[in-house]
Amino acid sequence: MIHRALLVLVVASGCKARAVEAPEPCPTWKADVSALLAERCAGCHGGASPAAGYDVTQYSTAIDRDSLAKLATVFADDTHRTLADALPVIARWSGECQVAYASFHAAGILDPQNTQDFHGRLVEAAGWRLGDCARCHGGDFSGGISTVACTSCHAGGPTACTTCHDLTEVTKLRGYYTRAQWRDVVVTMKEYGAAVDEKQVEILADYLTQHLGKK
């Protein structure tokens, strides 16, 4: 009886199901913004001496927060007024879309200021399992099926020792560790993803013991 009464009320009120509109996809650096900036802005904001010190030709420099914060004002001045039609895309990308690099990963995957989604923090949280990254970026991290090479930023590749720390992190332990302890360090780094095979574990342990080991 109650169900029938509810049905009558729904019909009487003329309720109609409404389609939920999908949110508009965020513009990303790879798909939208890099090309837009290259076409409209890089003539001045590129090269060896970019105007105002703002280089829009690379993601790492284009996401400079101080420069992005001035967009609304800059696009209103006489120099940039003719470029104002580009402002909505760039403003949305740098605001609600959190300078998204590509649609596959979270927006802040390459943004060091993103405390949650920056790839370095994600890899650390995952226990440095770089094999997860290699599935798409290739075993040598030169791009793989993603066609995005990690070596464009990490010259020695993500598995190089100096990708995670500089050599002073090793040399500061001079005189403290025995060979067994140095070997444990090398094995741990190998488990974290360092490009070291079993034979090299022993070679590195010998080297570190000889030059940095406890006397």
C-alpha positions as CSV (number, residue, x, y, z in Angstrom):
1,M,0.0,0.0,0.0
2,I,2.8,2.4,0.9
3,H,4.7,1.5,-2.2
4,R,1.6,2.1,-4.4
5,A,1.1,5.5,-2.7
6,L,4.8,6.4,-3.4
7,L,4.3,5.4,-7.1
8,V,1.3,7.6,-7.4
9,L,3.2,10.6,-5.9
10,V,6.1,10.1,-8.3
11,V,3.8,9.9,-11.4
12,A,1.8,12.8,-10.2
13,S,4.8,15.0,-9.7
14,G,6.1,14.3,-13.2
15,C,9.5,13.3,-12.0
16,K,11.9,12.4,-14.8
17,A,15.2,10.7,-14.7
18,R,18.0,13.2,-15.7
19,A,21.1,12.1,-17.4
20,V,24.2,12.9,-15.4
21,E,26.6,14.9,-17.5
22,A,30.2,13.7,-17.5
23,P,32.6,16.4,-16.3
24,E,34.7,17.9,-19.1
25,P,38.1,16.2,-19.2
26,C,41.0,18.2,-17.9
27,P,43.5,19.7,-20.4
28,T,46.9,18.0,-19.9
29,W,50.4,19.1,-20.8
30,K,51.0,16.3,-23.2
31,A,47.7,16.4,-25.1
32,D,46.8,20.2,-25.0
33,V,48.9,22.7,-23.1
34,S,52.4,22.0,-24.5
35,A,51.2,22.6,-28.1
36,L,49.2,25.6,-27.1
37,L,52.1,27.3,-25.3
38,A,54.5,26.3,-28.1
39,E,52.3,28.0,-30.7
40,R,51.2,31.1,-28.8
41,C,53.9,31.8,-26.2
42,A,57.2,30.1,-26.9
43,G,58.3,32.7,-29.4
44,C,59.1,35.0,-26.5
45,H,59.1,32.6,-23.5
46,G,61.6,30.1,-24.9
47,G,65.2,29.8,-26.0
48,A,68.3,30.7,-24.1
49,S,66.9,33.9,-22.6
50,P,63.1,33.5,-22.2
51,A,61.1,36.7,-21.5
52,A,60.7,37.4,-17.8
53,G,62.7,34.3,-17.1
54,Y,59.7,32.1,-17.9
55,D,60.3,29.1,-20.2
56,V,57.2,27.4,-21.5
57,T,59.0,24.9,-23.7
58,Q,59.4,22.3,-20.9
59,Y,56.9,21.0,-18.4
60,S,59.3,21.5,-15.4
61,T,59.7,25.2,-16.1
62,A,56.2,25.9,-17.4
63,I,54.6,24.9,-14.1
64,D,56.5,27.6,-12.2
65,R,53.9,28.8,-9.7
66,D,54.9,32.4,-9.5
67,S,54.6,32.8,-13.3
68,L,51.3,30.9,-13.4
69,A,49.8,33.1,-10.6
70,K,50.3,36.2,-12.8
71,L,48.4,34.8,-15.8
72,A,45.1,36.7,-15.4
73,T,46.9,40.0,-15.1
74,V,49.4,39.3,-17.8
75,F,46.8,38.3,-20.4
76,A,45.0,41.6,-19.8
77,D,48.0,43.8,-20.7
78,D,48.6,45.3,-24.1
79,T,51.4,42.9,-25.0
80,H,49.4,39.8,-24.3
81,R,45.8,40.9,-25.1
82,T,45.7,39.2,-28.4
83,L,46.5,35.9,-26.7
84,A,43.7,36.1,-24.2
85,D,41.7,33.4,-25.9
86,A,44.3,30.9,-24.6
87,L,43.7,31.9,-21.0
88,P,40.7,29.7,-20.2
89,V,42.6,26.5,-21.1
90,I,45.8,27.5,-19.3
91,A,44.0,28.8,-16.3
92,R,41.9,25.6,-15.9
93,W,45.0,23.5,-16.4
94,S,47.0,25.4,-13.8
95,G,44.1,25.6,-11.4
96,E,41.5,22.9,-10.9
97,C,43.5,20.4,-13.1
98,Q,46.6,20.8,-11.0
99,V,49.1,21.1,-14.0
100,A,48.2,17.6,-15.2
101,Y,50.9,16.1,-17.3
102,A,48.9,13.3,-19.0
103,S,45.5,11.6,-18.4
104,F,46.9,8.2,-17.5
105,H,48.5,9.1,-14.2
106,A,47.3,11.4,-11.4
107,A,47.6,15.1,-12.2
108,G,50.7,15.7,-10.1
109,I,52.8,12.8,-11.2
110,L,55.6,15.1,-12.4
111,D,55.0,18.0,-10.1
112,P,57.5,18.1,-7.2
113,Q,55.2,20.4,-5.3
114,N,52.4,17.8,-5.3
115,T,52.9,16.1,-1.9
116,Q,50.5,13.3,-2.7
117,D,50.9,12.3,-6.3
118,F,54.5,13.1,-7.3
119,H,56.1,10.0,-8.8
120,G,59.1,10.0,-6.5
121,R,56.8,9.8,-3.4
122,L,54.6,7.1,-5.0
123,V,57.6,5.0,-5.8
124,E,59.0,5.4,-2.3
125,A,55.6,4.5,-0.8
126,A,55.5,1.4,-3.0
127,G,58.9,0.2,-1.6
128,W,60.9,1.4,-4.6
129,R,59.4,-1.3,-6.9
130,L,60.7,0.1,-10.1
131,G,59.6,-3.0,-11.9
132,D,56.0,-1.6,-11.8
133,C,57.2,1.4,-13.8
134,A,59.2,-0.7,-16.2
135,R,56.0,-2.5,-17.4
136,C,55.0,0.6,-19.3
137,H,58.3,2.6,-19.5
138,G,60.4,-0.3,-20.7
139,G,63.0,-2.4,-18.9
140,D,65.7,0.2,-19.7
141,F,63.2,3.0,-19.0
142,S,63.7,4.5,-22.5
143,G,60.0,4.7,-23.1
144,G,58.5,1.3,-23.7
145,I,54.8,1.1,-24.6
146,S,54.2,4.5,-22.9
147,T,56.8,6.2,-25.3
148,V,57.7,8.4,-22.3
149,A,61.3,8.0,-21.3
150,C,62.4,8.3,-17.7
151,T,65.9,9.0,-18.9
152,S,64.9,12.4,-20.2
153,C,65.1,13.6,-16.5
154,H,67.1,10.8,-14.9
155,A,70.2,10.7,-17.2
156,G,71.5,7.4,-15.6
157,G,68.0,5.9,-15.5
158,P,65.8,5.5,-12.4
159,T,67.9,2.6,-11.1
160,A,71.2,4.6,-11.0
161,C,72.4,5.1,-7.4
162,T,72.5,8.9,-7.8
163,T,68.8,9.0,-8.8
164,C,67.9,8.6,-5.2
165,H,70.9,10.0,-3.4
166,D,74.2,11.6,-4.1
167,L,77.5,9.8,-3.5
168,T,78.0,11.6,-0.2
169,E,75.3,9.4,1.3
170,V,77.8,6.5,0.7
171,T,81.1,8.2,1.5
172,K,79.8,9.6,4.8
173,L,79.8,6.0,6.1
174,R,83.6,5.6,5.5
175,G,85.2,3.6,8.3
176,Y,81.9,2.4,9.9
177,Y,80.9,-0.7,8.0
178,T,82.4,-4.2,7.7
179,R,82.2,-6.1,4.4
180,A,79.1,-8.0,5.6
181,Q,77.4,-4.7,6.4
182,W,78.3,-3.1,3.0
183,R,77.0,-6.3,1.3
184,D,73.7,-5.8,3.1
185,V,73.5,-2.3,1.9
186,V,74.1,-3.4,-1.7
187,V,71.5,-6.2,-1.5
188,T,69.0,-3.7,0.0
189,M,69.6,-1.3,-2.9
190,K,69.2,-4.2,-5.4
191,E,65.9,-5.1,-3.8
192,Y,64.8,-1.4,-4.1
193,G,65.5,-1.6,-7.9
194,A,69.1,-0.7,-8.4
195,A,70.5,-2.2,-11.6
196,V,72.8,-4.7,-9.9
197,D,73.1,-8.4,-10.7
198,E,74.2,-11.1,-8.3
199,K,77.8,-11.1,-9.4
200,Q,78.0,-7.3,-9.1
201,V,76.7,-7.5,-5.5
202,E,80.0,-9.2,-4.5
203,I,82.1,-6.8,-6.6
204,L,80.5,-3.8,-5.1
205,A,80.8,-5.2,-1.6
206,D,84.5,-5.8,-2.1
207,Y,85.0,-2.3,-3.6
208,L,83.2,-0.5,-0.8
209,T,85.0,-2.5,1.8
210,Q,88.4,-1.7,0.3
211,H,87.8,2.0,0.0
212,L,85.3,2.8,2.7
213,G,85.3,-0.2,5.0
214,K,86.1,-0.4,8.7
215,K,89.9,-0.6,9.3
